[in-house]
Amino acid sequence: MWLNIYLLLTTVLFVPYAIIILLYRKWFLQLKPFTIAASFQPQTSFSIIIPARNEEANIGACIQSILQQKYPASLFEIIIIDDHSTDNTSEIVQAFHQQHSNIRLIKLADELDSKLLNAYKKKAIEKAIGYSNGDWIITTDADCLVKENWMASFDAMIQEQAPVFIAAPVVFTKNNTVLSMFQYIDFISLQGITAASVSAGFHSMCNGANLAYQKTAFYEVNGFKGIDTIASGDDMLLMNKIKQRFPSKIAFLFSKEAIVTTDPMPDWKSFFNQRIRWASKADTYKDKSIFWVLVLVYLYNFSLFVMPLVGFFYWPLFFYWLVFIGCKTLVELSFAFPAGKFFGQSFLWWFPLLQPLHIAYTVIAGWLGKFGKYEWKGRSVK
């Protein structure tokens, strides 16, 4: 009796899960790549804000990739805000400043006067915006690399569609380690869902490594006020606020020219800390479509997580577990194929092999995101 109830509940969870994935697939296939018109002329002034904490190994390459833009230097500035670094991050930025007048360094420690916070990144971005001159803010991370038409792509969309907030794609680099491939596949799936759902107007999703918003819109929604005590969410929670105020002015820049590249987490501990940090803001979304989808995803994965454990006491459950894993994989692959094609990489032979790992990480990270704490950039966060 209990087995039938368990299998029925798992099936009941799988059906809406599959429907949502297939909806994402439908929306993704409807996307048309955004291209810069031949008549394009740069107009928008940008302030590119890069929070950095102990990024001496990455910040130089990041700045250099921005400086190589096919975009007038008179129309953009780069503001690096050093978040209490103990390495040579500031010195590297200062060296660039000596050669490029549109590069500036701000030290968050000087702005805070020893005040302790729970959300340092939000405060860093807020302070940098206060010093900015551009009409639009672009945020990226210190370990990111951008393509030469990155800024031009943002400007072309601004001129053509007049949004006030633009989410844009991010992809991890990869190597042949299990951890790297797992992060690569998982992140491409997340980015595909972001592109599909934002363009369809279903979710407000984005990644702070690659987004842009009108500075006046930031101030019109009172910036990070109301979300400034939450350690994570400088991207999605802000997007949610702006979407509530400007519901028809949110866009996704579906362009390969706009893809930002970054490295995955180097080890399992930092990977789990990153995903716990992402999960920690799940119950703070005003966009309840995201919240309920996350609940559904968690419950379905939790059911599959428990099933093989119970199977040690009742062997037939292993067969049903394999059936559900197979169904989950087939549905997800239907979405992963077009998403992987956009990012230009083949990875699908890894996909079924990593399913057990994906299920376990979803359950563990989701639980700790709500009830645990994590370390990020050398800080312990609740």
Buried (B, 14 or more C-beta within 10 A) or exposed (E): EEEEEBBEEBEEBBEEBBEBBEBBBEBBEEBEEBEBEEEBEBEBBBBBBBBBBBBBBBBBEBBEBBBEBEBEEEBBBBBBBBBBBEBBBBEBBEBBBEEBEBBBBBBBEEBBEEEEBEBBBBBBBBBBBEBBEBBBBBBBBBBBBBBEBBBBBBBBBBBEEEBBBBBBBBBBEBEEEEBBBBBBBBBBBBBBBBBBBBBBEBBBBBBBBBBBBBBEBBEBBEBBEEBBEBBBBBBBBBBBBBBEEBEEBBBBBBBBBBBBBBBBBEEEEBBBBBBBBBBBBBEBBBBEEBBEBBBBBBBBBBBBBBBBEBBEEEEEBBEBBEEBBEBBBEBBBBBBBBBBEBBEBEBEEBBBEBBBEBBEBBBBBBBBBEEEEBBBBEBEBE
